[in-house]
Amino acid sequence: MERVQFELDPRHDHVELNQLLKLVGACDSGGAGKALVASGVVTVDGAVELRKTCKIRSGQRVSLGDVEIYVS
């Protein structure tokens, strides 16, 4: 399993899920991120997340296939 560490911009307390997927290179665009989330293959803290613009905060873990993203 590939583990990716993502550090939030200090000026913001969250990142939208679809944008996070784009920023870590899990997909090519925010639109592609939305499609991934809508397909039900993305989990946040172990639960399937279907809200495309769900706010991801520090301490949360996002999984997609064999990639785990830790947000700090």
C-alpha positions as MATLAB code, in Angstrom:
seq = 'MERVQFELDPRHDHVELNQLLKLVGACDSGGAGKALVASGVVTVDGAVELRKTCKIRSGQRVSLGDVEIYVS';
ca = [
       0.000    0.000    0.000;
       1.318    3.422   -0.961;
       1.162    6.040    1.793;
       1.031    9.712    0.911;
       1.420   12.556    3.408;
      -0.498   15.728    2.520;
       0.113   18.915    4.472;
      -2.705   21.451    4.559;
      -1.976   25.042    3.640;
      -1.624   26.844    7.001;
      -4.100   29.491    5.807;
      -6.889   26.899    5.463;
      -8.382   24.402    7.915;
      -9.570   21.958    5.232;
      -9.315   20.818    1.622;
     -12.219   19.538   -0.466;
     -12.040   15.810   -1.133;
     -12.075   16.064   -4.931;
      -9.285   18.666   -4.810;
      -7.214   16.548   -2.428;
      -7.330   13.654   -4.883;
      -6.113   16.000   -7.635;
      -3.379   17.563   -5.491;
      -1.820   14.222   -4.526;
      -1.920   12.976   -8.128;
      -4.614   10.319   -7.650;
      -6.453   11.842  -10.640;
      -5.850   14.475  -13.310;
      -8.483   17.057  -12.376;
     -11.064   18.082   -9.813;
     -13.761   16.753  -12.142;
     -12.060   13.367  -12.280;
     -11.863   13.479   -8.484;
     -15.605   14.090   -8.301;
     -16.214   11.087  -10.565;
     -14.034    8.863   -8.366;
     -15.897    9.939   -5.233;
     -19.291    9.469   -6.908;
     -18.329    5.924   -7.932;
     -17.975    4.921   -4.267;
     -14.309    3.897   -4.335;
     -13.049    6.592   -1.930;
     -13.132    6.165    1.849;
     -12.548    8.733    4.576;
     -11.496    7.309    7.936;
     -12.645    3.862    6.795;
     -16.157    4.816    5.601;
     -17.240    5.255    1.976;
     -17.612    8.969    1.229;
     -19.971   10.071   -1.547;
     -19.881   13.838   -0.928;
     -17.567   15.136   -3.635;
     -16.628   18.343   -1.823;
     -16.489   16.849    1.674;
     -14.167   18.943    3.868;
     -11.056   16.965    4.793;
      -9.245   18.230    7.865;
      -5.945   17.493    9.565;
      -5.818   14.024   11.122;
      -8.114   12.385    8.589;
      -7.167    9.444    6.359;
      -8.422    9.094    2.783;
      -8.091    5.805    0.890;
      -8.439    5.082   -2.809;
      -7.469    1.628   -4.045;
      -4.000    0.889   -2.716;
      -3.264    4.542   -1.838;
      -3.699    5.973    1.664;
      -3.509    9.732    2.103;
      -2.758   11.096    5.564;
      -3.685   14.746    6.031;
      -1.739   16.894    8.484;
];
